[in-house]
Amino acid sequence: MRTAYSVDTVRTAERALMERLPDGTLMQRAAAGLATACAQLLGRVYGARVVLLVGSGDNGGDALYAGARLAARGAGVTAVLLSPERVHPGGLAALRRAGGTTAAPEDAGPPLRRARLVVDGIVGIGGRGGLRPKAARLAELVAEGDAAVVAVDLPSGVEADTGEVRGPAIRADLTVTFGTHKPAHLIDPAREYAGSVRLVDIGLGPELPRTPVLESPQHAEIAALLPVPGAESDKYRRGVVGIAAGSARYPGAAVLAVAGALRGGAGAVRYVGAAGEAVLARFPETLVSDRGPAKAGRVQAWVVGPGAGEDASPVAEVLAAEVPVLLDADGLRLAERDAVRARTAPTLLTPHAGEAAALLSVSREEVEGARLTAVRELAARYRATVLLKGSTTLVAGEPGEPGEPDAPVRVNATGTPWLATAGSGDVLSGLAGSLLAAGLSARDAGSTAAHLHGLAGRLAARGAPVGAHDVAEAIPRAWRSVGE
């Protein structure tokens, strides 16, 4: 499990650790890890030209000490000092002893044009509100050059706790972070600026609390959640999922949701809606009913909304059921918030950014720029679990009781841009619904479905265009790849 902690938590853990260590130990550990990563990226250190972009405080100190190590190995290192009066004195002295030089920001152009490597140590994890003009100009110069860029802890200009990017920011090829990941390493748009992320162990682990702010399940954690039938399993024990989806205008949404549910391991699928003939033509094993969700028969979970059109009655019937419910697409728009909040059985909402924006009465750009804030706000407003779809899928549960720690938001990054195709979300809904019917919690079903869906997209595409049907057909392969 990859975990991330807030800035305040990291600062508290660092203080606790530093009390037991000689002065400067943590910075030297960080600088050593940073210098090693830079040397590996360079390949040949001797004679390489390196530029350090140095702000005030410990972040700049890490860059200076790492630069001193590279200079001692024969690199030509120039430190661009944004605030000379506030630069880390020990780091600057170490750099100068090793033969490094300094430059003012207005003179940074020539060194940056000649550099093979740029080390971004302008702003640390405490940075807020974007880059100041002098730093923003350096970010532009870096973007214009050809040098590889290594960020110290976090690219300057992104916000550590939220993943927001407010204005110009450094785009790194590699980010070297210390002690633990921060939310911005896992959440877009900041994740895109971080490039590859390398975690350097500085001994912080024992000081961190058990519950992180974010967690990103890997294959092993997802494999442990996959429902595997036993010797006594039948279709009811494996889970029957009801699908109330599709319309005369959008019959394909029903077909794709049913495909996701069947490929996701449902014991049986009960379909209710106007697309029964289309569903049976593609999946004759589906149990089709025209009597509405309340009279469709026994299910362990419902999926409602994909392609549903304007008829709100199936949504209301499903929300009244005492089984887990997944709301997607038109179901999100047609559902009464108070009816969702009043439910005692689990509810999973699966909006994309546009749908989330409509539910929150904000712009799509606001949701995409502050994804963590948006998914938490939706979970709180609806008292439900929310899966916010996108380049990084976020799954947030309802906030905990006062005095109780909230469960971490889960992050999934297995997706691919090839999943940005009509009907892909319908497949995800059916897949997540099958996992709800199998007995997984809304949080586990959402994160497991997102993981499998992303892998299925990658397996189906292999760098070539695919449709939603191809993604559904690849789900069993994704399941195998996780379980192996």
Backbone torsions as a table, in degrees:
resi	resn	phi	psi	omega
1	MET	NA	126.0	174.1
2	ARG	-90.3	128.4	-175.6
3	THR	-122.0	156.5	178.2
4	ALA	-136.6	145.9	-178.0
5	TYR	-124.9	155.0	-179.9
6	SER	-70.9	162.6	179.2
7	VAL	-59.6	-44.9	-179.3
8	ASP	-60.0	-41.8	179.6
9	THR	-65.4	-41.5	178.9
10	VAL	-63.8	-44.1	179.8
11	ARG	-61.0	-42.8	179.2
12	THR	-62.7	-43.8	179.6
13	ALA	-65.0	-38.7	178.7
14	GLU	-63.5	-43.1	179.4
15	ARG	-62.2	-42.6	179.7
16	ALA	-62.4	-40.2	-179.5
17	LEU	-71.4	-41.0	-178.2
18	MET	-64.6	-26.7	177.9
19	GLU	-63.7	-22.7	-177.3
20	ARG	-103.4	-0.3	-175.4
21	LEU	-120.7	154.6	174.1
22	PRO	-59.8	151.7	180.0
23	ASP	-54.3	135.7	174.9
24	GLY	84.2	-2.2	-175.7
25	THR	-63.7	-45.1	-178.2
26	LEU	-62.7	-41.5	-179.8
27	MET	-65.1	-39.0	178.6
28	GLN	-66.7	-38.0	176.2
29	ARG	-62.7	-44.8	179.5
30	ALA	-63.4	-45.1	-178.6
31	ALA	-63.7	-38.1	179.2
32	ALA	-64.4	-44.4	177.9
33	GLY	-64.8	-39.3	178.7
34	LEU	-65.2	-45.6	-179.9
35	ALA	-62.8	-39.7	178.4
36	THR	-62.3	-44.2	179.4
37	ALA	-63.4	-41.3	179.1
38	CYS	-64.2	-42.7	-179.9
39	ALA	-63.2	-40.4	178.9
40	GLN	-65.8	-36.6	178.8
41	LEU	-69.4	-38.2	179.1
42	LEU	-70.0	-36.0	-173.4
43	GLY	81.3	-74.8	175.8
44	ARG	-102.2	115.6	-177.4
45	VAL	-83.1	-42.6	-174.8
46	TYR	-60.0	124.7	178.2
47	GLY	85.4	-6.8	-180.0
48	ALA	-73.2	142.6	178.6
49	ARG	-96.9	124.8	-175.3
50	VAL	-125.2	135.5	176.0
51	VAL	-117.4	127.8	174.8
52	LEU	-100.5	128.5	172.4
53	LEU	-99.3	109.8	-164.9
54	VAL	-115.2	117.2	171.7
55	GLY	-95.2	-169.5	-180.0
56	SER	-84.0	162.9	173.4
57	GLY	85.3	-168.1	-171.7
58	ASP	-67.8	-31.6	179.5
59	ASN	-61.3	-45.6	175.2
60	GLY	-64.6	-35.8	177.2
61	GLY	-61.9	-42.0	176.2
62	ASP	-57.3	-45.3	-179.3
63	ALA	-63.5	-41.6	-178.4
64	LEU	-66.3	-45.5	179.4
65	TYR	-65.2	-38.8	176.3
66	ALA	-65.2	-40.3	177.2
67	GLY	-61.5	-37.2	177.7
68	ALA	-62.4	-39.9	178.4
69	ARG	-65.2	-40.2	178.7
70	LEU	-68.7	-40.2	178.1
71	ALA	-62.2	-38.1	178.8
72	ALA	-64.4	-19.9	177.7
73	ARG	-97.6	10.2	173.1
74	GLY	101.2	4.9	176.5
75	ALA	-76.6	149.4	172.5
76	GLY	-90.2	107.2	-170.4
77	VAL	-112.7	126.9	175.3
78	THR	-119.9	128.2	178.3
79	ALA	-102.8	120.9	175.1
80	VAL	-90.6	113.4	-173.4
81	LEU	-96.9	112.0	-179.5
82	LEU	-76.7	-30.8	179.6
83	SER	-135.6	79.5	-174.9
84	PRO	-55.6	-34.0	-178.3
85	GLU	-73.3	-13.7	-177.6
86	ARG	-121.3	13.5	-178.9
87	VAL	-69.1	153.3	179.3
88	HIS	-66.2	115.3	-171.8
89	PRO	-65.9	-41.6	-178.6
90	GLY	-65.3	-41.4	179.0
91	GLY	-65.3	-40.9	179.6
92	LEU	-65.6	-41.5	178.7
93	ALA	-63.1	-41.1	179.5
94	ALA	-63.1	-41.2	179.5
95	LEU	-63.3	-44.9	-178.6
96	ARG	-65.9	-38.8	177.8
97	ARG	-61.4	-33.3	-178.2
98	ALA	-83.4	-2.5	177.6
99	GLY	102.0	5.8	178.4
100	GLY	-75.5	159.2	-179.8
101	THR	-121.4	171.5	-179.9
102	THR	-125.7	160.5	177.4
103	ALA	-148.9	154.9	175.8
104	ALA	-83.8	155.9	-179.5
105	PRO	-55.8	-37.2	-179.3
106	GLU	-69.6	-14.3	178.7
107	ASP	-106.2	14.9	-172.2
108	ALA	-79.2	-16.9	-175.3
109	GLY	-56.2	-56.5	-178.2
110	PRO	-59.4	-47.6	178.3
111	PRO	-60.3	-38.4	-179.6
112	LEU	-67.2	-35.8	179.0
113	ARG	-67.8	-28.7	-178.9
114	ARG	-90.4	-12.2	-170.1
115	ALA	-72.2	144.0	168.1
116	ARG	-90.7	-25.1	-177.3
117	LEU	-142.1	135.0	173.6
118	VAL	-117.0	130.4	177.6
119	VAL	-107.8	117.0	-177.5
120	ASP	-89.4	102.9	175.7
121	GLY	-123.0	37.0	-175.4
122	ILE	-74.7	-55.4	-174.9
123	VAL	-129.1	137.9	179.8
124	GLY	-90.1	-162.3	-175.1
125	ILE	-71.1	-11.5	178.4
126	GLY	-88.3	1.8	-177.0
127	GLY	-65.6	141.5	179.1
128	ARG	-138.6	148.0	167.2
129	GLY	77.5	17.7	176.4
130	GLY	86.1	175.9	-175.9
131	LEU	-85.6	144.5	172.2
132	ARG	-72.1	162.7	-172.5
133	PRO	-54.2	-41.9	-178.2
134	LYS	-63.2	-43.3	178.9
135	ALA	-70.5	-36.1	178.8
136	ALA	-62.4	-37.1	177.2
137	ARG	-64.7	-39.0	176.8
138	LEU	-64.5	-38.1	177.3
139	ALA	-60.8	-39.2	177.2
140	GLU	-63.8	-43.3	179.8
141	LEU	-63.7	-41.0	178.3
142	VAL	-61.8	-43.4	-179.1
143	ALA	-63.6	-29.5	-179.7
144	GLU	-77.3	-19.1	-175.9
145	GLY	-89.7	179.5	-178.5
146	ASP	-108.5	0.5	-175.0
147	ALA	-70.2	149.2	169.3
148	ALA	-68.4	146.2	-175.9
149	VAL	-121.2	127.2	175.6
150	VAL	-115.3	123.7	178.0
151	ALA	-93.6	140.6	178.1
152	VAL	-90.1	107.9	178.7
153	ASP	73.6	-44.8	-176.6
154	LEU	-164.0	141.5	175.8
155	PRO	-60.7	135.3	-179.9
156	SER	-65.5	132.5	-179.7
157	GLY	106.2	-10.0	175.0
158	VAL	-104.7	153.2	-177.0
159	GLU	-98.8	125.7	-169.7
160	ALA	-62.9	-41.9	-171.8
161	ASP	-82.0	-21.7	-173.4
162	THR	-118.5	-19.3	-174.6
163	GLY	77.5	11.6	179.3
164	GLU	-79.5	152.3	176.1
165	VAL	-129.4	109.0	-174.2
166	ARG	-109.8	80.8	179.5
167	GLY	105.3	-161.2	-178.3
168	PRO	-60.5	145.8	178.5
169	ALA	-152.6	156.9	175.7
170	ILE	-73.9	135.0	172.4
171	ARG	-102.4	116.6	-175.9
172	ALA	-99.3	149.8	169.0
173	ASP	-83.4	-31.8	-179.0
174	LEU	-142.9	134.5	171.6
175	THR	-114.5	127.0	177.2
176	VAL	-105.1	113.6	-178.5
177	THR	-114.0	162.0	-167.9
178	PHE	-124.1	131.7	172.5
179	GLY	84.5	-48.7	-179.2
180	THR	-165.1	158.9	172.3
181	HIS	-70.8	153.5	171.6
182	LYS	-109.1	156.9	-176.4
183	PRO	-51.1	-38.1	-177.3
184	ALA	-63.3	-21.1	177.4
185	HIS	-71.4	-19.5	-172.8
186	LEU	-112.3	-15.1	-171.9
187	ILE	-117.5	132.8	171.3
188	ASP	-75.6	152.7	8.3
189	PRO	-82.0	-13.1	-175.9
190	ALA	-61.5	-36.1	-177.0
191	ARG	-56.5	-35.7	179.9
192	GLU	-65.0	-32.9	-179.7
193	TYR	-76.5	-22.3	-174.2
194	ALA	-78.9	-20.7	-175.3
195	GLY	65.7	-146.1	173.1
196	SER	-72.3	144.6	-178.2
197	VAL	-117.4	127.1	176.8
198	ARG	-114.8	127.1	180.0
199	LEU	-96.3	124.4	178.1
200	VAL	-102.9	125.1	179.6
201	ASP	-77.5	118.1	176.1
202	ILE	-115.0	15.1	178.2
203	GLY	88.1	16.7	-174.4
204	LEU	-81.6	-21.6	-172.1
205	GLY	-47.7	-51.8	-177.6
206	PRO	-63.1	-18.5	-178.4
207	GLU	-90.1	-10.0	-177.3
208	LEU	-86.2	145.8	177.3
209	PRO	-67.7	163.7	-177.4
210	ARG	-68.5	-32.9	-174.5
211	THR	-99.4	112.4	177.5
212	PRO	-80.7	175.2	176.4
213	VAL	-85.7	-28.6	177.4
214	LEU	-136.2	151.4	171.4
215	GLU	-143.2	143.8	-179.4
216	SER	-121.9	99.7	-179.6
217	PRO	-62.5	139.7	176.0
218	GLN	-102.0	-176.6	-176.4
219	HIS	-52.2	-43.2	-174.8
220	ALA	-62.7	-42.5	-179.6
221	GLU	-68.9	-39.0	178.6
222	ILE	-67.2	-40.3	179.2
223	ALA	-58.4	-37.4	-179.3
224	ALA	-67.9	-19.9	-179.0
225	LEU	-92.9	-16.7	-174.3
226	LEU	-63.6	127.9	179.0
227	PRO	-77.2	117.7	-178.4
228	VAL	-111.1	126.6	-178.3
229	PRO	-66.1	146.9	177.1
230	GLY	-104.2	-176.7	-176.0
231	ALA	-61.4	-31.4	-177.2
232	GLU	-96.4	9.1	-177.2
233	SER	-69.2	143.3	166.2
234	ASP	-131.2	-177.1	-173.8
235	LYS	-63.0	-29.7	179.7
236	TYR	-75.8	-39.4	177.8
237	ARG	-67.2	-32.5	177.9
238	ARG	-73.7	-24.3	176.3
239	GLY	114.2	125.7	174.9
240	VAL	-106.0	124.1	-178.7
241	VAL	-110.7	134.3	175.7
242	GLY	-93.5	136.6	178.8
243	ILE	-119.1	112.5	174.6
244	ALA	-109.8	94.8	-170.1
245	ALA	-155.4	171.0	176.0
246	GLY	77.9	163.6	-179.8
247	SER	-159.1	176.4	177.4
248	ALA	-60.0	-32.4	-179.8
249	ARG	-80.7	-34.0	-175.6
250	TYR	-125.9	62.6	178.8
251	PRO	-67.0	-27.9	-178.3
252	GLY	-62.8	-30.8	179.0
253	ALA	-61.1	-39.2	177.7
254	ALA	-65.5	-45.2	-179.6
255	VAL	-59.4	-43.4	-177.2
256	LEU	-71.1	-38.2	177.5
257	ALA	-64.6	-41.6	176.6
258	VAL	-63.9	-40.1	177.8
259	ALA	-59.7	-44.7	179.1
260	GLY	-61.4	-39.8	-179.0
261	ALA	-68.5	-44.5	-179.6
262	LEU	-67.1	-43.1	178.9
263	ARG	-71.0	-19.4	178.2
264	GLY	-86.0	5.9	172.3
265	GLY	97.1	12.2	178.2
266	ALA	-61.0	140.4	175.8
267	GLY	-66.7	-34.5	176.7
268	ALA	-160.4	157.0	176.2
269	VAL	-123.5	127.0	171.6
270	ARG	-101.6	123.0	-179.5
271	TYR	-107.7	135.6	176.1
272	VAL	-129.3	124.8	178.0
273	GLY	154.8	-173.8	-173.8
274	ALA	-84.3	-3.8	-174.5
275	ALA	-107.0	28.8	-176.0
276	GLY	-58.5	-41.4	-179.0
277	GLU	-65.0	-42.2	179.3
278	ALA	-64.7	-39.1	179.7
279	VAL	-65.8	-46.5	-178.8
280	LEU	-65.9	-34.2	179.3
281	ALA	-63.1	-32.1	-179.0
282	ARG	-95.1	-35.3	-176.6
283	PHE	-134.2	85.2	-176.5
284	PRO	-65.9	-14.6	178.4
285	GLU	-77.0	-8.4	-178.6
286	THR	-70.7	141.2	176.8
287	LEU	-93.7	108.6	-172.4
288	VAL	-101.6	136.8	178.6
289	SER	-133.9	146.8	175.2
290	ASP	-116.0	21.8	-174.6
291	ARG	-103.2	6.0	180.0
292	GLY	90.2	157.9	-176.0
293	PRO	-58.2	-38.7	-175.3
294	ALA	-65.5	-24.0	-177.7
295	LYS	-116.2	15.8	-175.1
296	ALA	-77.2	-20.6	-177.0
297	GLY	116.9	-177.9	-172.6
298	ARG	-71.4	128.9	172.8
299	VAL	-138.0	158.3	173.8
300	GLN	-100.9	-9.7	176.7
301	ALA	-164.8	157.1	177.1
302	TRP	-121.7	143.4	167.1
303	VAL	-116.6	126.8	-177.1
304	VAL	-137.4	136.6	170.6
305	GLY	127.7	-38.8	-175.7
306	PRO	-57.5	121.6	177.4
307	GLY	63.7	22.4	-171.9
308	ALA	-75.5	-19.2	-179.0
309	GLY	78.9	-134.3	-172.3
310	GLU	-108.8	-0.6	-176.8
311	ASP	-81.4	110.4	-177.2
312	ALA	-87.1	-11.3	-173.9
313	SER	-63.6	-41.6	176.8
314	PRO	-62.1	-34.6	179.2
315	VAL	-64.3	-45.7	179.6
316	ALA	-63.0	-40.8	179.6
317	GLU	-63.8	-42.8	-178.9
318	VAL	-66.3	-41.5	-179.7
319	LEU	-64.7	-24.6	177.8
320	ALA	-79.6	-11.9	-179.5
321	ALA	-72.4	150.7	-178.2
322	GLU	-98.5	41.7	175.8
323	VAL	-130.4	163.9	177.2
324	PRO	-57.5	144.8	-177.1
325	VAL	-132.2	136.3	172.2
326	LEU	-111.0	126.6	177.3
327	LEU	-107.4	126.9	179.7
328	ASP	-139.6	158.8	169.4
329	ALA	51.6	-122.7	-178.2
330	ASP	-61.1	-27.6	177.7
331	GLY	-61.5	-33.3	177.4
332	LEU	-66.0	-38.8	-178.6
333	ARG	-74.5	-35.4	-174.5
334	LEU	-86.8	-17.1	-176.6
335	ALA	-74.6	136.4	173.1
336	GLU	-78.1	127.7	-176.8
337	ARG	-59.7	-40.5	-179.1
338	ASP	-64.1	-33.7	177.8
339	ALA	-67.8	-36.3	176.4
340	VAL	-67.9	-45.8	-178.1
341	ARG	-63.3	-29.7	-176.7
342	ALA	-81.1	-10.7	-177.2
343	ARG	-67.2	145.4	174.7
344	THR	-102.3	-24.0	174.6
345	ALA	-81.1	158.2	-177.5
346	PRO	-61.6	145.2	176.4
347	THR	-130.4	133.6	179.1
348	LEU	-122.3	120.8	176.1
349	LEU	-101.1	138.1	-175.6
350	THR	-128.6	64.9	-178.9
351	PRO	-81.9	152.8	161.9
352	HIS	-89.5	-179.6	-172.1
353	ALA	-59.9	-39.9	-179.9
354	GLY	-64.8	-43.1	178.2
355	GLU	-66.7	-40.1	177.1
356	ALA	-61.9	-40.2	179.1
357	ALA	-61.4	-42.1	179.1
358	ALA	-64.3	-41.1	-179.9
359	LEU	-67.1	-31.0	-178.9
360	LEU	-95.1	-5.6	-177.8
361	SER	58.9	44.7	175.2
362	VAL	-131.5	178.0	178.7
363	SER	-80.8	156.2	175.5
364	ARG	-58.8	-38.0	-179.3
365	GLU	-61.4	-37.0	178.2
366	GLU	-64.3	-41.2	178.8
367	VAL	-65.7	-46.2	-177.6
368	GLU	-67.2	-29.2	179.5
369	GLY	-83.7	-18.6	-178.2
370	ALA	-139.0	64.0	-172.2
371	ARG	-64.5	-40.0	-179.1
372	LEU	-64.3	-44.0	177.7
373	THR	-60.9	-43.0	-177.2
374	ALA	-64.7	-45.9	-176.3
375	VAL	-68.5	-35.8	176.7
376	ARG	-66.9	-41.0	-179.1
377	GLU	-65.4	-41.6	177.7
378	LEU	-63.0	-43.5	179.4
379	ALA	-60.7	-39.4	179.7
380	ALA	-70.3	-42.8	-177.3
381	ARG	-65.7	-37.8	-174.9
382	TYR	-99.2	-3.8	-176.0
383	ARG	50.5	50.3	-174.7
384	ALA	-144.9	171.8	170.8
385	THR	-88.5	136.6	-176.5
386	VAL	-123.4	128.5	172.7
387	LEU	-106.9	107.8	179.3
388	LEU	-93.3	112.3	-176.1
389	LYS	-76.5	155.2	178.6
390	GLY	157.4	-166.8	-178.4
391	SER	-60.5	-36.8	164.8
392	THR	-120.0	122.2	-179.6
393	THR	-84.7	131.3	180.0
394	LEU	-113.5	138.6	177.3
395	VAL	-124.9	115.3	-178.9
396	ALA	-121.1	136.3	176.0
397	GLY	-93.5	170.2	175.8
398	GLU	-59.5	136.6	179.2
399	PRO	-55.6	146.4	-176.5
400	GLY	-73.9	176.6	177.8
401	GLU	-68.9	155.3	177.8
402	PRO	-53.5	133.3	179.6
403	GLY	86.9	-9.1	179.3
404	GLU	-104.7	138.4	178.7
405	PRO	-68.0	137.2	176.8
406	ASP	-72.9	146.4	175.5
407	ALA	-65.3	144.4	179.7
408	PRO	-61.7	145.3	168.6
409	VAL	-67.8	136.7	179.7
410	ARG	-97.4	142.6	-176.4
411	VAL	-122.3	134.0	175.0
412	ASN	-125.1	130.3	-179.5
413	ALA	-123.7	23.3	-179.2
414	THR	-79.4	-8.9	-174.4
415	GLY	-66.1	173.1	-179.8
416	THR	-141.6	149.1	176.6
417	PRO	-58.5	-20.2	178.0
418	TRP	-66.2	-16.1	176.5
419	LEU	-75.6	-9.5	178.5
420	ALA	-77.6	72.6	-177.5
421	THR	-143.8	149.1	-176.8
422	ALA	-56.5	131.7	176.5
423	GLY	92.3	-11.3	-180.0
424	SER	-61.1	-39.4	178.9
425	GLY	-67.1	-31.5	177.1
426	ASP	-64.5	-40.1	176.7
427	VAL	-62.1	-44.4	178.9
428	LEU	-60.3	-40.3	179.7
429	SER	-61.9	-46.7	178.4
430	GLY	-62.7	-40.2	178.3
431	LEU	-61.8	-48.6	179.5
432	ALA	-64.2	-37.0	177.8
433	GLY	-62.6	-38.3	178.0
434	SER	-63.7	-34.8	179.1
435	LEU	-73.4	-36.1	173.3
436	LEU	-61.4	-44.0	-179.7
437	ALA	-64.9	-28.3	178.7
438	ALA	-77.7	-6.8	175.1
439	GLY	109.9	0.2	177.8
440	LEU	-71.0	149.6	174.2
441	SER	-65.4	163.9	179.2
442	ALA	-60.3	-39.4	-179.6
443	ARG	-66.4	-45.6	179.3
444	ASP	-68.4	-39.9	179.5
445	ALA	-64.1	-42.8	-179.5
446	GLY	-64.5	-47.2	-177.4
447	SER	-71.2	-36.1	178.1
448	THR	-67.5	-43.4	178.7
449	ALA	-63.0	-42.6	179.6
450	ALA	-61.7	-41.4	179.8
451	HIS	-62.9	-49.8	-178.8
452	LEU	-66.0	-41.5	-179.3
453	HIS	-61.8	-43.8	178.2
454	GLY	-63.0	-44.6	178.4
455	LEU	-64.0	-40.0	179.1
456	ALA	-61.9	-40.0	176.8
457	GLY	-61.2	-42.8	178.6
458	ARG	-64.8	-44.2	-178.2
459	LEU	-66.2	-38.6	-178.9
460	ALA	-70.9	-37.8	-173.8
461	ALA	-79.6	-55.2	-173.9
462	ARG	49.3	39.6	176.6
463	GLY	83.9	11.5	179.9
464	ALA	-128.8	155.8	-177.8
465	PRO	-61.4	143.2	176.6
466	VAL	-139.9	164.1	173.5
467	GLY	-109.2	173.4	-177.4
468	ALA	-61.6	-35.5	178.0
469	HIS	-60.1	-40.8	178.6
470	ASP	-62.4	-38.0	179.0
471	VAL	-63.6	-45.1	179.3
472	ALA	-59.7	-43.0	-178.5
473	GLU	-66.9	-22.0	-179.1
474	ALA	-88.2	-5.7	-177.8
475	ILE	-58.8	-44.5	178.1
476	PRO	-58.9	-35.5	177.2
477	ARG	-67.2	-38.6	177.0
478	ALA	-63.8	-40.7	178.1
479	TRP	-58.6	-46.7	179.5
480	ARG	-63.3	-41.2	-176.8
481	SER	-65.4	-32.6	177.5
482	VAL	-73.4	-41.0	-174.8
483	GLY	-77.2	-17.0	-175.8
484	GLU	-73.7	NA	NA
